[in-house]
């Protein structure tokens, strides 16, 4: 069987009791598969760890040295009229 149509034709040739058994098996398999992912059973395959965040303070020290930079947000708020 190479296609879905072949599988469908083979299932249609089965007696109804056997078709229901195959359908029940498919539903159970799908439920196990979806609940397995929801519970994290296959966490190695589905969940990847996020990349590490850059160290902004180290970058700032590398660029500016030990200078203390003013908080521009506070400076601009003090200059605005509310």
Secondary structure, DSSP 8 states (H G I E B T S, - for coil): --SHHHHHHHHHHS-HHHHHHHHHHHHHHHHHHHHHHHHTTTHHHH---------HHHHHHHHHTT-----HHHHHHHHS--
